[in-house]
């Protein structure tokens, strides 16, 4: 069950306190976060302070009555469920409450069981609402509206991190309404706006890129094409033939050759159209062969690199590039994965505490670095990133004092006798940083739990609602509940029960406090509910326990 917040409102403190203690003892409602208000105005203070899911309220109260409060509730938290509890069996109130959206109406004389049933029904209604088709359809409509942006973001992740990161599948492409096939190879095309005229502002650039995208898609309508807007200058097109045939067949080869000729020819028209209609110089680079999905990220990097280097005046270029494992010139040589992607992978892995992924990214940085210059580039790329994280996390002094990681050694490639030793040292530093970060995170979490436990022990008779506890450690109440259970293995409410029981036993043994005084000292305003609480958790009543302890 999700955590829900329930607010009890009544101008009779005895009723509020009694209901609070009764609900507190229900084991199947331990995730219910309870709040008390002794007037409608106090209830509004809670409504303005925290999201309330269920309100159990009296109708007849001085000043603002329950029906007026209900309208305030609906204005603040429209999905809140309201249960009216009253001693007046008046049909007019029942009808008005139902018209205003109350889900139940219970007489105070009916006892606890109908109230519990109504609360459980309210929880079930809230749970069901999350599955309701109306909300799902609304969400689907919003997703449909956002689909182009979501699709573009997915393909951007593909280009930056590769297929393993995004989870390529046909169902995923279908969900995103992409025309591409998850198995068929791709013909890559990268286009770039070479120069933005001064009169074109930053806000106009996305519109013009959108125009370029539309021109390209219209010209390439005969083939399946997915466009990806990369930034305010670059656009990528991934092209497939309309019909995917068996790999290696002569028909497929002919189909691909025809598609390449068609795409290259139409790109000339795209380029000239952009020059004439949009007055924009646009360079295009097109692959000479189709590539597999697992090659597309590295292919994009090499194509973009070749556009950056350029030829001639570097404007309105129409370039072709080879793809695959054999580089056609110095531009395409080097690592098999683009450094920017590897740097991001390493940074994300370190920030997320995933040392295995960090080491894998480091290893990938040194792939195909037989040339000494590329080995140096890879080493200092990784070392600089590790130094940057150390500075960002403020650990330089700590590491120097500990002596495990010497910053000079990290930034001195000749301090390692071999390439293997250098890579191993970088992996060690990465793993150590993850370990330190995880330890610091665990320590902060433990301090939060200890602070909460100490606050509960010191204020066992006070307000121990999740909201009050969360304010002590500056966390969201729902997140605090999850974090506490993940760390300790029990709910906060269970810890509160154990502390109350422990304190009650101590007070019953070592003092002459009356039962109701013991109850008040540990947070029970009603001696009757305290007695039931004690009997339920200790197995005997408080007076029996005191009698046995005095023997």
Secondary structure, 3 states (H helix, E strand, C coil): CCCEEEEEECCCHHHHHHHHHHHHCCHHHCCEEEEEECCHHHHHHHHHHCCCCEEEECCCCCCCCHHHHHHHHHHHCCCCEEEEEECCCCHHHHHHHHHCCCCEEEEHHHCHHHHHHHHHHHHHHHHHHHHCHHHHHHHHHHHHHHHHHHHHHHHHHHHHHCHHHHCCCHHHHHHCCCCCCCCCCEEEEEEEEEECCCCCCHHHHHHHHHHHHHHHHHHCCCCEEEEEECCCCEEEEEEECCCCCCCCCHHHHHHHHHHHHHHHHHHHHHHHHHHHHCCCEEEEEEECCCECHHHHHHHHHHHHHHHHHCCCCCCCCEEEECCCCCCCCHHHCCCCCCHHHHHHHHHHHHHHCCHHHHHHHHHHHCCCCCCHHHHHHHHHHHHHHHHHHHHHHCCHHHHHHHCCCCHHHHCCHHHCCCHHHHHHHHHHHHHHHHHHHHHHHHHHHHHHHHHHHHHHHHCCCCCCCHHHHHHHHCCCHHHHHHHHHHHHCCCHHHHHHHHHHHHHHHHHHHCCCCHHHHHHHCCCCCHHHHHHHHHHHHCCCHHHHHHHHCC
